[in-house]
Amino acid sequence: ALPISLGIAVLLLLLVAAKSALHLHRARKLVQNARPYEQKGSRDGDRILFLGDSTACGVGASSPVNSVAGLLGKSEPEVTIENRGHTGMRVKDLLQSFHPES
C-alpha cells in the first residue's frame, strides 16, 4: 500500500495536470475563434492599418467588436480599418507581407 502522503502527492499532481490541460484547451479555443475586426468607413482617405500578432487579431476578445481594432472602430465609425493581424505573426512575416519577393 502507498503511504498516505504519496497518495496525496499523486492526487495533487493529477489535479495540476488536469487544470493545465483545461487552460491549454481554453487558450486554443481563443486562438481558433479570433477574427480580425475590419470596417469600411464613410470618410474617404481616412484609414487605419492594424498589423501584428494575436492582439491585433483579437485573441482574448469576446468578439471582434470588442478587440482593440473593434473598440477603435466603435469610437471612429467614419474611418476605414484594415486588419492584417494574425496569431503567431513575426517581424519577418510582417516584412514579407509588404515585400513578398524578399
N, C-alpha and C positions, 0 to 999 in steps of 0.2 A: 504494500500500500504506500501511496505517496504521502509524505508529510503534508500537513495542512498548509504550511507556508508556501510550499512548492505548488500545491494546487491553486492557491490564491494567486500566485505569480503567473501561472499559466493562464488562468481566467482573465487576469488584467491584461496580459499580452494579447489574448484573443479579442478583448473589447477594444483595445487600442487599434488593432489591425482592422477590425470591422468599422470603426469610426473613420479611420484613414481611407478605407475603400469607399465609404459613403461620401466623404469630402471630394475624393477624386472623381467619382461619378457625377456629383453636382457640378464640379468645375468643367468637366467635359460637356455637360448639357448646356452650360452657359456659353461655351465657345460655339457649340453647334447651333444654338438659337440666335446668335448675334447676327444682326443685319445692319449694314451701314445706312445711316439716315441721309437722304438727299431730298432736295426740294427745288422746284422751279420757281424762282422769284418773279415778281411782277415788274421789277425795275430792270431795264436793260443795262448791262455792263457791270452791275454790282454782283460780284461772285466771291465765294469763299471756298477754298480747296482744303479739304482735310486729308492729311497723309499720316500714315503711322501704322501702329500695330493694334493690339486689342482695344485700347482706349479709343482710338479713332473709329474703330469698327463698331464699338458699342457693347463689348463684352461686359457683363455685370449689370447693365441697364435692364429694367423690366420690359422695355420695348424700345424700338429705335427712336421714338419721340422723346424718350427720357434719357437718351445718350447725350454726350457733350454736344455733338452736332445738332441733335434734335432740340435741345434746350436753346441753343443759339438760334435755330430756325424759328422757334416759337417767338422769340423776342425780336427777330428781324425777318418777318414774313415776306418782305419785298426783295430779299437777297436770294440769289441762286446759290445753293450749296451742293457742291460735288464732293463725294466722299470716296477716296481710293484706298481707304484703310482696310487692312485685313490682318487677321490674327497671325502672329508669327513673322510679320514683315521685318526685315532687317535693312540696314542702311544700303547694302549692296542691291537689295531688291528694289528699294526706293529709287536708287540711281538708274537701274535698268529700266524702270517704268518710264523714265524720261529719255533714256538713250538706249533703246533696245539693241542696237548694233554693237554695243560695248561688250 
